[in-house]
Amino acid sequence: MPATFDTEEASAVPPDGGYGWVCVVSLFLVNFSTWGAVAVRKVINHLRSLTIATTSLTARLSPSASISRTTCVLNAILAQPTWSTPSWAASTLPSR
Amino acid sequence: VGGFNFAFAMIVAPLVTVLTHRFGKFVTMPTGIAIQTSGYIAAGFVDSIGQLMITQGILVGVGIGFIYVPSLPILSQWFEARRSLANGIASAGSGFGGALFAWTTGAIIDAFGLQWALCATGLITFFLTAIATSLLRDRNKYIRPPQLALDTSLLKKYEVQLLLAWSFVSMLGYITLLFSLSDFALSIGTSPQRATDIIGFLNIGTAVGRPIIGIASDKSNRIDVALALTLICGLSCFAFWIPVQSYGLLVFFSLLAGAILGVFWMVNRTSKMTSEVLFKLTIQLPRRSDRSALKSLASKIYSLYSLCRG
């Protein structure tokens, strides 16, 4: 526990600063690596939903998967069933 | 399956509150870090969609709940006049993280493969949350909150009911927008790469918007700011999201939506009335668990909702 913490006014009134800014930084890091890192999952889901028709699951998930994302994505564009349908119709199709 | 993490983080929230009350956050937060990191790393070694769901969905979700929930009440103990600004900066972290992870994941997958992308995420989040946890200090010592059991009369207050209803309804819209915008981008004919970029833009909006909203809330009435932003968010869905056909406009909408989307996260922790309510409802855990009835009911219903959506 830092020394400054104990010498701070020992009252229930929030000090509006001081070590509070360190807490702001650490909560920034908490948010960064919890709700922020969820984006990894979103991207992977997103890519997976695109590649689902073109590659086998083991190929996609194996450590030596050499299929580049661009290839998957290009294949996926060609395989996209919703590609040529109008947007109003496409948006009503079930996704994933 | 977008809302899976979210659903599980909320499902464990009442349990985490109990555990934090009993053992302190220096037990629950490291537990969460361990669960989240193992979730990401294990996700690199799975070979079926079901296992991916368990590792990335459930483990990461539960881990987030264990890390995030104990950290919620801390800033309110440190800040009063500048509370919204402090919360705004802290919650902008999710925007910075989201943008950074969204744009780097693709590159890491290209260069090293999916397994390394997941392991790297696990390691990065492990170190950052470990640093954050060791720096975090609460002021419970000075505040000595009254050890009241649930003040059920609080739930009978009309304002409190309105507030909970608002949070609940906003969350439904929040989840929908947050997790379907990149799929929507595909549906208007955007290329998959640019549709992934939408996730990044949404997070940039959050990163920039939240501190600004924080300053605005501190300068004026927090409830008024929340009202205005909720209204703007709702109107912009009709004004931009429904008619949008071009990528440029969609980027604009995702920046705007990203900035104002999470307003209820901040207001729930910033307005005096709400923090009092939430403090009594979730932080000051009473012996009897009747206090969580309403809150966990709400979180369960919308967990179910997000599960169905996913």
Interface residues (C-beta under 8 A of the other chain):
Chain A: M1 P2 F5 A10 S11 A12 V13 P14 P15 D16 G17 G18 Y19 G20 W21 V22 C23 V24 V25 S26 L27 F28 L29 V30 N31 F32 S33 T34 W35 G36 A37 V38 A39 V40 R41 K42 V43 I44 N45 H46 L47 S49 L50 L57 T58 R60 L61 S62 P63 S64 A65 S66 S68 R69 T70 V73 A76 I77 Q80 T82 W83 S87 A90 S91 L93 S95 R96
Chain B: V1 G2 N5 F6 Q36 Y40 G44 V46 D47 S48 I49 L52 Q56 G57 V60 G63 I64 I67 Y68 S71 I74 L75 S76 Q77 W78 F79 E80 A81 R82 R83 A86 I89 A90 S91 A92 G93 S94 G95 F96 G97 G98 A99 L100 F101 A102 T105 G106 I109 D110 G113 L114 Q115 W116 A117 L118 T121 I124 T125 L128 T129 I131 A132 T133 L135 L136 R137 R139 Y142 I143 R144 F179 S180 S182 D183 F184 L186 S187 I188 G189 S191 P192 Q193 A195 T196 I199 G200 N203 Q245
